Amino acid sequence: MVPQQFTALGLDTRYRGRQERIDFQRRWNAEWGEVRFEPEEVIDLGSRVLVIARMTGSGLGSAVAVENEWANLITFSAGRMIREQAFMDHGEALEAVGLRE
């Protein structure tokens, strides 16, 4: 799942299946190739992993500077990633996994 804020950029909030995820990543790279995700903390939650990070950089075409909180909750099953949920707020991500009230 993509953060709701990204709908303003013309992105959907949900992508299903491998091909849709690949297509999303290609589009993201074409528009935001200079953006970096810099991990600050990785929290092992068993079958899930929460990556707390910062997103920094600028858009390729617009050169708009970006610096924002970012978190990614990844769910695994049978050794494969089956779900990815992104957050633009660390507190929201921690609350989603029950580590913050």
Contacts in CASP RR format, 6 or more apart in sequence:
PFRMAT RR
TARGET T0000
AUTHOR 0000-0000-0000
METHOD contacts of the structure
MODEL  1
MVPQQFTALGLDTRYRGRQERIDFQRRWNAEWGEVRFEPEEVIDLGSRVL
VIARMTGSGLGSAVAVENEWANLITFSAGRMIREQAFMDHGEALEAVGLR
E
1 13 0 8 1.000
1 14 0 8 1.000
1 84 0 8 1.000
1 85 0 8 1.000
1 86 0 8 1.000
2 11 0 8 1.000
2 12 0 8 1.000
2 13 0 8 1.000
2 14 0 8 1.000
2 15 0 8 1.000
2 24 0 8 1.000
2 86 0 8 1.000
3 13 0 8 1.000
3 86 0 8 1.000
3 87 0 8 1.000
3 88 0 8 1.000
4 13 0 8 1.000
5 88 0 8 1.000
6 13 0 8 1.000
7 13 0 8 1.000
9 31 0 8 1.000
11 24 0 8 1.000
11 27 0 8 1.000
11 28 0 8 1.000
15 21 0 8 1.000
15 23 0 8 1.000
15 24 0 8 1.000
21 84 0 8 1.000
30 60 0 8 1.000
31 59 0 8 1.000
31 60 0 8 1.000
31 61 0 8 1.000
32 59 0 8 1.000
32 60 0 8 1.000
32 66 0 8 1.000
33 59 0 8 1.000
33 60 0 8 1.000
34 57 0 8 1.000
34 58 0 8 1.000
34 59 0 8 1.000
34 60 0 8 1.000
35 55 0 8 1.000
35 56 0 8 1.000
35 57 0 8 1.000
35 58 0 8 1.000
35 59 0 8 1.000
35 66 0 8 1.000
36 55 0 8 1.000
36 56 0 8 1.000
36 57 0 8 1.000
37 53 0 8 1.000
37 54 0 8 1.000
37 55 0 8 1.000
37 70 0 8 1.000
37 72 0 8 1.000
38 53 0 8 1.000
38 54 0 8 1.000
38 55 0 8 1.000
38 56 0 8 1.000
39 51 0 8 1.000
39 52 0 8 1.000
39 53 0 8 1.000
40 52 0 8 1.000
40 53 0 8 1.000
40 54 0 8 1.000
41 51 0 8 1.000
41 52 0 8 1.000
42 49 0 8 1.000
42 50 0 8 1.000
42 51 0 8 1.000
42 52 0 8 1.000
43 49 0 8 1.000
43 50 0 8 1.000
43 51 0 8 1.000
43 52 0 8 1.000
43 97 0 8 1.000
43 99 0 8 1.000
45 97 0 8 1.000
47 75 0 8 1.000
47 76 0 8 1.000
47 77 0 8 1.000
48 73 0 8 1.000
48 74 0 8 1.000
48 75 0 8 1.000
48 76 0 8 1.000
48 97 0 8 1.000
49 73 0 8 1.000
49 74 0 8 1.000
49 76 0 8 1.000
50 71 0 8 1.000
50 72 0 8 1.000
50 73 0 8 1.000
50 74 0 8 1.000
50 93 0 8 1.000
50 94 0 8 1.000
50 97 0 8 1.000
50 99 0 8 1.000
51 71 0 8 1.000
51 72 0 8 1.000
51 73 0 8 1.000
51 74 0 8 1.000
52 71 0 8 1.000
52 90 0 8 1.000
52 93 0 8 1.000
53 69 0 8 1.000
53 70 0 8 1.000
53 71 0 8 1.000
53 72 0 8 1.000
54 67 0 8 1.000
54 68 0 8 1.000
54 69 0 8 1.000
54 70 0 8 1.000
55 66 0 8 1.000
55 67 0 8 1.000
55 68 0 8 1.000
55 69 0 8 1.000
55 70 0 8 1.000
55 88 0 8 1.000
56 66 0 8 1.000
56 67 0 8 1.000
57 65 0 8 1.000
57 66 0 8 1.000
57 67 0 8 1.000
58 64 0 8 1.000
58 65 0 8 1.000
58 66 0 8 1.000
59 66 0 8 1.000
68 88 0 8 1.000
69 87 0 8 1.000
69 88 0 8 1.000
69 89 0 8 1.000
69 90 0 8 1.000
70 86 0 8 1.000
70 87 0 8 1.000
70 88 0 8 1.000
71 86 0 8 1.000
71 87 0 8 1.000
71 88 0 8 1.000
71 89 0 8 1.000
71 90 0 8 1.000
71 91 0 8 1.000
71 92 0 8 1.000
71 93 0 8 1.000
71 94 0 8 1.000
72 84 0 8 1.000
72 85 0 8 1.000
72 86 0 8 1.000
72 87 0 8 1.000
73 83 0 8 1.000
73 84 0 8 1.000
73 85 0 8 1.000
73 86 0 8 1.000
73 87 0 8 1.000
73 93 0 8 1.000
73 96 0 8 1.000
73 97 0 8 1.000
74 81 0 8 1.000
74 83 0 8 1.000
74 84 0 8 1.000
74 85 0 8 1.000
75 81 0 8 1.000
75 82 0 8 1.000
75 83 0 8 1.000
75 84 0 8 1.000
76 82 0 8 1.000
85 96 0 8 1.000
87 93 0 8 1.000
87 96 0 8 1.000
91 100 0 8 1.000
94 100 0 8 1.000
95 101 0 8 1.000
END
